[in-house]
Amino acid sequence: MTSGPQAPRVFRGVHLAGIVEASSREARRFQPQALVQQLLDTVLEELDFTQEGRNADRLREDLADNPAVLIPAIHWRYCAETVLVMDYIDGVPPRDDDALRAAGIDPTAIADLGAALVLDMVLVNGRFHGDPHPGNLLCLPGDRLALLDLGLIGHVSARRRQEFLSFILSLRSGDARTLADTLMVWSKASAPDPGRVLDAAEQLVARHGSGPLVLTRMVADFFPLLRKEGLVLPPDLALIFKALITMDGVLGAIQPGFDLSQALQKARGRLVMNQVAAAHAPEKTVALLLELSRIADDAPRLLRALTRRLEADTTPATPSPPDNGAKWIAAAILAAGTLIAAAHHWG
């Protein structure tokens, strides 16, 4: 896939981006070489139809438990790098609510399904449709949704899913300090000033922490703030924002006034619990939650006691490794904080 007259030009683009990154401190914050490399990888994947077929199979497996979502079957015996044969699907593109109603499809149900679907793909499965515009979606009778053109698929690591969920939840709950913490993690390579990061987080919260969440407006504020305060958005997050903004625009067209924050609120418990379950072995998760519920009433006292213990420990010598009990307490407090914060902000 890297042969042909255009391939050397693409690779020269990566090389030039590296030169710009090495010679300009301002450009370095935006990691141009990583961005161009990601674009290169994406373009090469989209040119290989067998890759698109594999993407379809993977997404179908991810969404097998959701009968309202259809991924067309791939007929592999007829496929090659330049040929892709799949099931034909007859449906209605989600361009406006009138067309859907005329086909007997409920726009509100489709909007709810689309929002839940994109949240599941990005924040639960870690694999998502990178370009869900109306031409790549079809609405079907029974208020179902089909995904087409799967050449551009994004991947999100478990850690990045946790960070992105923290970003969205802290923004919507008005927690500027937690939002600033996430921005600091994303921008650690550029070593931004913590005070300025907190100021940026407070501005985002003031503008988008309440009322309907319109991603296009939030991003229109967010990206200039990144540049102004010297913050960095990791390259793998750019495709997430692109996919969410695209889907948000689609859902707003078929359901005027659509509010993504309502979908987040409906899914908050499932998303948070998915993060907790991913951090612990399945057989330990229930036991941990039961134990956390048992100590919930004592949590403030335990936190104060732990704080006093840490403040009193001023030994300058090389610290000894924490014992298993201390590790368990730290993990329990972290998990408890996550659950309590989610319940407080979204309950």
VEXMAR-26847 format. One record per residue: residue number from 1; x, y, z of N, C-alpha, C in turn. Coordinates in steps of 0.1 Angstrom, whole numbers, plus 5000, padded with zeros to 4 digits. Example, Ala and Ser with C-alpha at 12.3 -4.5 7.8 and 13.67 -1.06 7.14 Angstrom:
BEGIN
i_n_c1_n_c2_n_c3_ca_c1_ca_c2_ca_c3_c_c1_c_c2_c_c3
1_5132_4943_5078_5123_4955_5078_5132_4967_5078
2_5128_4978_5071_5137_4989_5071_5129_5000_5079
# end
This chain:
BEGIN
i_n_c1_n_c2_n_c3_ca_c1_ca_c2_ca_c3_c_c1_c_c2_c_c3
1_5008_4988_5000_5000_5000_5000_5008_5013_5000
2_5022_5011_5002_5030_5023_5002_5037_5025_4989
3_5034_5017_4979_5040_5019_4966_5032_5029_4958
4_5038_5034_4946_5031_5043_4938_5037_5057_4939
5_5033_5066_4930_5040_5080_4930_5036_5088_4942
6_5024_5086_4949_5020_5094_4960_5027_5090_4973
7_5031_5078_4974_5037_5073_4987_5049_5081_4992
8_5059_5084_4983_5070_5092_4987_5066_5106_4992
9_5056_5112_4986_5051_5125_4990_5046_5124_5004
10_5038_5114_5007_5033_5112_5020_5044_5111_5031
11_5054_5103_5028_5064_5101_5037_5073_5113_5039
12_5075_5121_5028_5082_5134_5029_5074_5143_5038
13_5061_5142_5038_5053_5150_5047_5056_5147_5061
14_5057_5134_5065_5061_5131_5079_5074_5136_5082
15_5084_5135_5073_5097_5140_5075_5097_5155_5077
16_5090_5163_5069_5089_5177_5070_5083_5181_5083
17_5072_5174_5087_5066_5176_5100_5076_5174_5112
18_5085_5164_5110_5095_5162_5121_5105_5174_5121
19_5108_5179_5110_5117_5191_5109_5111_5203_5116
20_5098_5205_5113_5091_5216_5119_5090_5215_5134
21_5087_5202_5138_5086_5200_5153_5099_5202_5160
22_5110_5198_5153_5124_5200_5160_5128_5214_5160
23_5123_5222_5151_5129_5236_5150_5120_5247_5156
24_5107_5243_5159_5098_5253_5165_5092_5248_5178
25_5095_5256_5188_5089_5252_5201_5074_5253_5201
26_5069_5263_5194_5054_5265_5194_5048_5254_5186
27_5053_5249_5175_5048_5238_5168_5049_5225_5175
28_5060_5224_5183_5062_5211_5191_5050_5208_5200
29_5044_5218_5205_5033_5216_5214_5021_5208_5208
30_5020_5209_5194_5009_5203_5187_5013_5190_5181
31_5026_5185_5183_5030_5172_5179_5027_5170_5164
32_5032_5178_5155_5028_5177_5141_5033_5164_5135
33_5044_5159_5139_5049_5146_5133_5039_5135_5136
34_5035_5134_5149_5025_5124_5153_5012_5125_5146
35_5008_5138_5144_4995_5140_5137_4996_5136_5122
36_5007_5139_5115_5009_5135_5102_5010_5120_5100
37_5017_5114_5110_5019_5099_5109_5005_5093_5111
38_4997_5098_5120_4984_5092_5122_4975_5094_5110
39_4976_5105_5103_4969_5107_5091_4974_5097_5080
40_4987_5095_5079_4992_5086_5070_4987_5072_5072
41_4987_5067_5085_4983_5054_5088_4968_5053_5085
42_4960_5063_5087_4946_5063_5085_4943_5062_5070
43_4950_5070_5062_4948_5070_5047_4952_5056_5041
44_4963_5050_5046_4967_5037_5040_4957_5027_5044
45_4951_5027_5056_4941_5018_5060_4929_5019_5052
46_4925_5031_5049_4912_5033_5041_4914_5029_5027
47_4927_5029_5022_4929_5024_5008_4929_5009_5006
48_4929_5002_5018_4929_4988_5018_4915_4983_5022
49_4908_4978_5012_4894_4974_5015_4893_4961_5024
50_4904_4953_5024_4903_4942_5033_4904_4947_5048
51_4911_4958_5050_4911_4964_5063_4897_4969_5067
52_4890_4975_5058_4877_4979_5061_4868_4967_5064
53_4869_4956_5057_4862_4944_5060_4865_4939_5074
54_4877_4939_5078_4881_4935_5091_4875_4944_5102
55_4875_4957_5099_4869_4967_5108_4854_4964_5110
56_4848_4960_5099_4833_4957_5100_4831_4945_5109
57_4839_4935_5107_4838_4922_5115_4841_4925_5130
58_4851_4934_5133_4854_4937_5147_4843_4945_5153
59_4837_4955_5146_4826_4963_5152_4814_4955_5154
60_4811_4946_5144_4800_4937_5146_4801_4928_5158
61_4813_4924_5161_4815_4916_5173_4813_4924_5186
62_4819_4937_5185_4817_4946_5197_4803_4949_5200
63_4794_4950_5190_4780_4954_5191_4771_4943_5190
64_4775_4931_5192_4767_4919_5189_4755_4918_5199
65_4756_4924_5211_4746_4924_5221_4735_4935_5219
66_4737_4943_5209_4728_4954_5206_4720_4951_5193
67_4708_4946_5194_4701_4942_5181_4696_4954_5173
68_4697_4966_5179_4692_4978_5172_4703_4984_5163
69_4715_4978_5163_4726_4983_5155_4730_4972_5145
70_4731_4975_5132_4734_4966_5122_4747_4970_5115
71_4756_4960_5114_4768_4961_5106_4767_4951_5094
72_4768_4956_5082_4766_4947_5070_4776_4935_5070
73_4772_4923_5067_4781_4912_5066_4790_4913_5054
74_4803_4909_5056_4813_4909_5045_4813_4895_5039
75_4813_4895_5025_4814_4883_5018_4829_4881_5013
76_4837_4875_5022_4851_4875_5020_4856_4867_5008
77_4848_4858_5003_4853_4850_4991_4854_4859_4979
78_4847_4870_4979_4847_4879_4967_4856_4892_4970
79_4862_4893_4981_4869_4905_4985_4884_4905_4982
80_4890_4916_4980_4904_4918_4978_4908_4932_4982
81_4921_4936_4981_4925_4949_4986_4917_4960_4979
82_4913_4958_4967_4906_4969_4959_4891_4966_4957
83_4886_4955_4963_4872_4951_4961_4866_4947_4975
84_4855_4952_4978_4848_4949_4991_4834_4946_4987
85_4829_4934_4991_4815_4929_4988_4809_4927_5001
86_4797_4934_5003_4790_4932_5016_4775_4932_5013
87_4767_4929_5024_4753_4929_5023_4748_4943_5019
88_4737_4943_5010_4731_4956_5007_4721_4959_5018
89_4721_4971_5022_4711_4976_5033_4703_4987_5027
90_4690_4986_5028_4681_4997_5023_4676_5004_5035
91_4679_5017_5036_4675_5025_5047_4674_5040_5044
92_4672_5048_5054_4670_5062_5052_4682_5070_5059
93_4689_5078_5052_4700_5086_5059_4694_5095_5069
94_4700_5097_5080_4695_5106_5091_4698_5120_5088
95_4691_5126_5078_4694_5140_5074_4684_5149_5080
96_4671_5145_5082_4662_5154_5088_4650_5145_5094
97_4643_5151_5104_4633_5143_5111_4621_5140_5102
98_4618_5149_5093_4606_5147_5084_4608_5134_5076
99_4620_5132_5070_4622_5120_5062_4621_5108_5070
100_4626_5108_5082_4625_5096_5091_4610_5093_5094
101_4603_5103_5098_4589_5101_5101_4581_5095_5089
102_4584_5100_5077_4577_5096_5065_4580_5081_5063
103_4592_5076_5068_4595_5062_5066_4591_5053_5078
104_4583_5060_5088_4578_5052_5099_4589_5050_5110
105_4599_5059_5110_4610_5058_5120_4609_5070_5129
106_4611_5067_5142_4610_5077_5153_4624_5085_5154
107_4624_5098_5151_4637_5105_5152_4643_5105_5166
108_4634_5106_5176_4639_5107_5190_4645_5094_5193
109_4639_5083_5189_4645_5070_5193_4659_5068_5186
110_4660_5073_5173_4672_5072_5166_4683_5080_5173
111_4679_5092_5177_4688_5101_5184_4693_5095_5197
112_4684_5089_5204_4688_5083_5217_4698_5071_5214
113_4694_5063_5204_4703_5052_5200_4716_5056_5195
114_4717_5066_5187_4730_5071_5181_4739_5076_5192
115_4733_5084_5202_4741_5089_5213_4746_5078_5222
116_4738_5068_5225_4742_5057_5233_4753_5049_5226
117_4751_5047_5213_4760_5039_5205_4774_5046_5204
118_4775_5059_5202_4788_5065_5201_4795_5065_5214
119_4788_5067_5225_4794_5066_5239_4799_5052_5242
120_4791_5042_5238_4796_5028_5240_4808_5025_5232
121_4808_5030_5219_4820_5027_5211_4833_5034_5216
122_4831_5046_5220_4843_5054_5224_4847_5050_5238
123_4838_5050_5248_4841_5049_5262_4841_5035_5268
124_4834_5026_5261_4833_5012_5266_4842_5002_5258
125_4839_5002_5245_4846_4992_5236_4860_4997_5232
126_4862_5010_5231_4875_5015_5227_4878_5014_5212
127_4867_5011_5205_4868_5011_5190_4856_5017_5184
128_4858_5027_5175_4846_5035_5171_4847_5039_5157
129_4835_5042_5151_4834_5047_5137_4840_5061_5137
130_4851_5063_5129_4857_5076_5129_4851_5087_5121
131_4841_5084_5113_4834_5094_5104_4819_5091_5103
132_4812_5092_5114_4797_5089_5113_4788_5100_5108
133_4791_5104_5096_4782_5115_5090_4770_5108_5083
134_4760_5116_5079_4748_5110_5074_4749_5100_5062
135_4760_5102_5054_4762_5093_5043_4767_5079_5048
136_4772_5078_5060_4777_5065_5065_4768_5059_5075
137_4755_5064_5076_4745_5059_5085_4732_5057_5078
138_4725_5046_5082_4712_5044_5076_4703_5040_5087
139_4691_5047_5087_4680_5043_5097_4671_5033_5091
140_4667_5023_5099_4659_5012_5094_4646_5011_5102
141_4636_5004_5096_4624_5002_5104_4627_4995_5117
142_4618_4998_5127_4621_4993_5140_4630_5002_5148
143_4633_5014_5143_4642_5024_5149_4656_5018_5151
144_4661_5012_5141_4674_5006_5141_4684_5015_5133
145_4697_5012_5135_4707_5021_5129_4718_5011_5123
146_4721_5014_5110_4732_5006_5103_4744_5015_5101
147_4756_5010_5103_4769_5017_5102_4775_5012_5089
148_4779_5022_5080_4785_5019_5067_4799_5025_5066
149_4807_5022_5056_4819_5028_5053_4828_5028_5065
150_4834_5017_5068_4841_5015_5081_4856_5015_5078
151_4861_5023_5068_4875_5024_5066_4882_5032_5076
152_4876_5041_5083_4882_5050_5093_4876_5046_5106
153_4885_5038_5114_4881_5034_5127_4891_5039_5137
154_4886_5045_5148_4894_5050_5159_4896_5040_5170
155_4907_5040_5177_4910_5031_5188_4914_5040_5200
156_4908_5036_5212_4911_5043_5224_4916_5034_5234
157_4927_5037_5240_4932_5028_5251_4924_5029_5263
158_4924_5020_5272_4916_5020_5285_4920_5032_5293
159_4932_5036_5293_4936_5048_5301_4931_5060_5295
160_4931_5061_5281_4926_5073_5275_4911_5074_5276
161_4904_5063_5276_4890_5063_5279_4886_5069_5293
162_4894_5065_5302_4892_5070_5316_4895_5085_5316
163_4905_5089_5310_4908_5103_5310_4897_5111_5303
164_4892_5106_5291_4882_5114_5284_4869_5114_5292
165_4866_5103_5298_4854_5103_5307_4855_5113_5318
166_4867_5113_5324_4869_5123_5335_4868_5137_5329
167_4873_5140_5317_4872_5153_5311_4857_5157_5310
168_4849_5148_5304_4835_5152_5302_4827_5153_5315
169_4829_5144_5324_4821_5144_5336_4825_5156_5345
170_4838_5159_5346_4842_5170_5354_4837_5184_5347
171_4837_5184_5334_4832_5196_5328_4817_5198_5331
172_4809_5187_5330_4795_5188_5332_4791_5190_5346
173_4800_5186_5355_4797_5187_5370_4802_5200_5376
174_4809_5208_5367_4815_5220_5372_4827_5219_5381
175_4834_5207_5380_4846_5205_5388_4858_5209_5380
176_4861_5222_5381_4872_5227_5373_4886_5221_5377
177_4888_5218_5390_4901_5213_5394_4903_5199_5388
178_4893_5190_5388_4895_5177_5382_4897_5179_5367
179_4890_5188_5361_4892_5191_5346_4906_5195_5344
180_4911_5204_5352_4925_5209_5351_4935_5197_5352
181_4932_5188_5361_4941_5177_5363_4942_5169_5350
182_4931_5166_5344_4931_5159_5331_4938_5167_5320
183_4936_5180_5319_4944_5188_5310_4959_5187_5312
184_4963_5187_5325_4977_5186_5329_4983_5173_5324
185_4975_5162_5326_4980_5149_5321_4982_5149_5306
186_4973_5155_5299_4974_5155_5284_4985_5164_5280
187_4988_5174_5288_4998_5184_5283_5012_5183_5291
188_5014_5171_5297_5026_5170_5306_5039_5173_5299
189_5039_5169_5286_5052_5170_5278_5055_5185_5276
190_5045_5194_5276_5048_5208_5274_5050_5216_5288
191_5048_5209_5299_5050_5214_5312_5043_5228_5314
192_5030_5228_5312_5023_5241_5314_5022_5246_5328
193_5019_5258_5330_5018_5264_5343_5004_5260_5349
194_5004_5253_5361_4992_5248_5367_4981_5258_5369
195_4986_5270_5373_4976_5281_5375_4969_5285_5363
196_4976_5286_5352_4970_5289_5339_4960_5278_5334
197_4964_5266_5337_4956_5254_5333_4943_5255_5341
198_4944_5258_5354_4931_5259_5362_4923_5270_5357
199_4929_5281_5353_4921_5293_5347_4914_5288_5335
200_4921_5281_5326_4914_5276_5314_4903_5267_5317
201_4905_5258_5327_4894_5248_5331_4882_5256_5336
202_4885_5266_5344_4873_5274_5350_4866_5281_5339
203_4873_5286_5328_4866_5292_5317_4857_5282_5310
204_4862_5270_5308_4854_5260_5301_4842_5256_5309
205_4844_5255_5322_4832_5251_5331_4822_5263_5331
206_4827_5275_5331_4817_5286_5332_4809_5287_5319
207_4815_5283_5308_4807_5284_5295_4799_5272_5292
208_4804_5260_5296_4798_5248_5292_4795_5238_5303
209_4795_5242_5315_4793_5233_5326_4778_5231_5329
210_4770_5239_5324_4755_5238_5326_4748_5241_5313
211_4735_5237_5312_4727_5239_5300_4730_5228_5290
212_4724_5228_5278_4727_5218_5268_4742_5218_5264
213_4747_5206_5263_4761_5204_5258_4761_5203_5243
214_4766_5214_5237_4768_5214_5222_4783_5213_5219
215_4787_5202_5214_4801_5199_5213_4808_5209_5204
216_4801_5213_5193_4808_5222_5183_4811_5235_5190
217_4802_5240_5199_4805_5252_5206_4816_5250_5217
218_4815_5239_5224_4826_5236_5234_4839_5235_5227
219_4840_5228_5216_4853_5227_5210_4858_5240_5204
220_4849_5248_5199_4852_5261_5194_4859_5270_5205
221_4855_5268_5217_4862_5275_5229_4874_5267_5233
222_4874_5254_5233_4884_5245_5239_4897_5247_5231
223_4897_5246_5218_4909_5246_5210_4917_5259_5211
224_4910_5271_5210_4917_5283_5212_4923_5284_5226
225_4917_5279_5236_4922_5279_5250_4935_5270_5250
226_4935_5259_5243_4947_5251_5243_4959_5259_5238
227_4956_5266_5227_4967_5273_5221_4972_5285_5230
228_4962_5292_5236_4965_5303_5244_4973_5300_5256
229_4970_5288_5262_4976_5285_5275_4987_5275_5273
230_4991_5272_5261_5002_5263_5259_4999_5248_5262
231_4986_5244_5261_4982_5230_5263_4983_5222_5251
232_4983_5209_5253_4984_5200_5241_4973_5190_5242
233_4967_5187_5230_4957_5176_5229_4964_5164_5222
234_4965_5153_5229_4972_5141_5223_4966_5138_5210
235_4974_5134_5200_4969_5131_5186_4957_5121_5186
236_4958_5111_5195_4947_5101_5194_4934_5106_5199
237_4934_5118_5206_4921_5123_5210_4914_5132_5199
238_4922_5136_5189_4916_5144_5179_4905_5137_5171
239_4907_5124_5168_4897_5116_5161_4885_5114_5170
240_4886_5113_5183_4875_5111_5192_4866_5124_5191
241_4872_5135_5192_4865_5148_5192_4858_5149_5178
242_4865_5145_5167_4859_5146_5154_4847_5137_5153
243_4848_5125_5158_4837_5116_5157_4825_5120_5165
244_4827_5125_5177_4817_5130_5186_4810_5142_5180
245_4818_5151_5175_4812_5163_5169_4803_5160_5157
246_4808_5151_5148_4801_5147_5137_4787_5140_5141
247_4788_5131_5150_4776_5124_5154_4766_5134_5161
248_4772_5143_5169_4764_5154_5176_4756_5162_5166
249_4763_5166_5154_4756_5173_5144_4745_5165_5137
250_4748_5152_5135_4738_5144_5129_4725_5143_5137
251_4727_5140_5150_4716_5139_5160_4709_5152_5161
252_4716_5163_5161_4709_5176_5162_4700_5179_5150
253_4704_5173_5138_4696_5176_5126_4683_5168_5126
254_4683_5156_5132_4671_5148_5132_4663_5150_5145
255_4669_5156_5155_4661_5159_5167_4666_5173_5172
256_4660_5184_5166_4664_5197_5170_4664_5199_5185
257_4674_5205_5190_4676_5207_5204_4682_5195_5211
258_4687_5186_5204_4693_5174_5210_4705_5178_5219
259_4705_5172_5231_4715_5176_5242_4723_5163_5245
260_4735_5163_5242_4744_5151_5244_4745_5149_5259
261_4744_5159_5267_4746_5157_5282_4735_5149_5288
262_4723_5149_5282_4713_5140_5286_4716_5125_5284
263_4722_5123_5272_4727_5109_5270_4738_5105_5279
264_4747_5114_5282_4757_5111_5292_4751_5108_5306
265_4741_5116_5309_4735_5114_5322_4728_5100_5323
266_4722_5096_5312_4716_5083_5312_4726_5072_5313
267_4738_5074_5307_4748_5063_5306_4758_5064_5317
268_4757_5074_5326_4768_5077_5336_4772_5065_5344
269_4761_5059_5350_4764_5047_5359_4771_5036_5351
270_4766_5033_5339_4772_5022_5332_4787_5025_5328
271_4789_5038_5324_4802_5042_5320_4812_5041_5331
272_4808_5047_5343_4817_5047_5354_4820_5033_5359
273_4809_5024_5360_4811_5011_5364_4820_5003_5355
274_4819_5006_5342_4828_4999_5332_4843_5003_5335
275_4845_5015_5339_4859_5019_5343_4864_5012_5355
276_4855_5011_5365_4859_5004_5377_4861_4989_5374
277_4852_4983_5367_4854_4969_5364_4867_4966_5356
278_4870_4976_5347_4883_4974_5339_4895_4975_5348
279_4894_4982_5359_4906_4984_5367_4908_4972_5377
280_4898_4963_5378_4899_4953_5388_4895_4939_5381
281_4901_4929_5387_4897_4916_5382_4882_4914_5384
282_4875_4908_5375_4860_4906_5376_4856_4900_5389
283_4864_4890_5394_4859_4883_5406_4861_4892_5419
284_4869_4903_5417_4872_4911_5429_4862_4924_5429
285_4856_4927_5418_4849_4939_5417_4837_4939_5427
286_4829_4929_5427_4817_4929_5436_4822_4930_5450
287_4832_4922_5454_4837_4922_5468_4842_4936_5472
288_4849_4943_5462_4853_4956_5465_4842_4966_5467
289_4832_4965_5458_4821_4975_5460_4813_4972_5473
290_4811_4960_5476_4805_4957_5489_4812_4962_5501
291_4826_4961_5500_4834_4966_5511_4833_4981_5512
292_4833_4988_5500_4832_5002_5499_4819_5007_5505
293_4808_5000_5502_4795_5004_5507_4795_5002_5523
294_4803_4992_5528_4803_4990_5542_4810_5002_5549
295_4821_5007_5543_4828_5017_5550_4824_5031_5546
296_4813_5032_5538_4809_5045_5532_4807_5056_5544
297_4800_5051_5554_4797_5060_5565_4810_5065_5572
298_4820_5057_5572_4832_5061_5579_4843_5067_5570
299_4839_5069_5557_4849_5075_5547_4855_5088_5552
300_4847_5098_5556_4853_5111_5560_4863_5109_5571
301_4860_5101_5581_4869_5099_5592_4882_5092_5588
302_4880_5082_5579_4892_5074_5574_4901_5084_5566
303_4895_5092_5557_4903_5101_5549_4910_5111_5558
304_4904_5116_5568_4911_5125_5577_4922_5119_5584
305_4920_5106_5589_4930_5099_5596_4942_5096_5586
306_4939_5092_5574_4950_5090_5565_4958_5102_5562
307_4951_5114_5560_4957_5126_5558_4967_5130_5569
308_4962_5128_5582_4971_5131_5594_4983_5122_5593
309_4981_5109_5590_4992_5100_5589_5002_5104_5579
310_4998_5108_5567_5007_5112_5557_5014_5125_5561
311_5007_5134_5567_5013_5147_5571_5024_5145_5582
312_5021_5135_5591_5030_5132_5602_5043_5124_5597
313_5042_5118_5586_5054_5110_5581_5063_5119_5574
314_5073_5124_5581_5083_5134_5576_5097_5128_5575
315_5098_5114_5575_5111_5108_5575_5118_5111_5562
316_5130_5117_5563_5137_5121_5551_5144_5110_5544
317_5146_5098_5550_5153_5087_5544_5145_5082_5533
318_5151_5073_5525_5144_5067_5514_5133_5059_5519
319_5121_5061_5514_5109_5054_5520_5109_5040_5516
320_5104_5032_5525_5102_5018_5522_5090_5015_5514
321_5090_5005_5506_5078_5002_5497_5065_5001_5506
322_5054_5006_5502_5042_5004_5509_5038_4990_5510
323_5032_4986_5521_5027_4972_5523_5014_4970_5515
324_5010_4958_5514_4998_4955_5507_4986_4962_5513
325_4985_4963_5526_4974_4970_5532_4973_4984_5528
326_4984_4991_5527_4984_5005_5523_4980_5006_5509
327_4985_4997_5500_4981_4997_5486_4966_4995_5485
328_4960_4986_5493_4946_4983_5492_4938_4996_5496
329_4943_5002_5507_4935_5014_5512_4936_5025_5501
330_4948_5027_5495_4948_5037_5485_4939_5034_5473
331_4939_5021_5469_4930_5017_5458_4916_5019_5461
332_4912_5015_5474_4898_5016_5478_4894_5031_5479
333_4903_5039_5484_4899_5054_5485_4897_5059_5471
334_4906_5056_5461_4905_5060_5448_4892_5056_5441
335_4889_5043_5443_4876_5038_5437_4864_5045_5444
336_4865_5046_5457_4854_5052_5464_4852_5066_5460
337_4863_5074_5458_4862_5087_5453_4855_5088_5440
338_4859_5079_5431_4853_5079_5418_4838_5077_5418
339_4834_5067_5426_4820_5064_5427_4812_5075_5434
340_4817_5080_5445_4810_5090_5453_4809_5103_5445
341_4820_5107_5438_4820_5119_5429_4809_5117_5418
342_4808_5105_5412_4799_5103_5401_4784_5104_5407
343_4782_5098_5419_4769_5098_5425_4765_5112_5428
344_4775_5120_5434_4772_5133_5438_4769_5143_5426
345_4777_5142_5416_4775_5151_5405_4764_5147_5396
346_4761_5134_5395_4751_5130_5385_4738_5124_5391
347_4738_5123_5404_4726_5116_5410_4714_5125_5410
# end
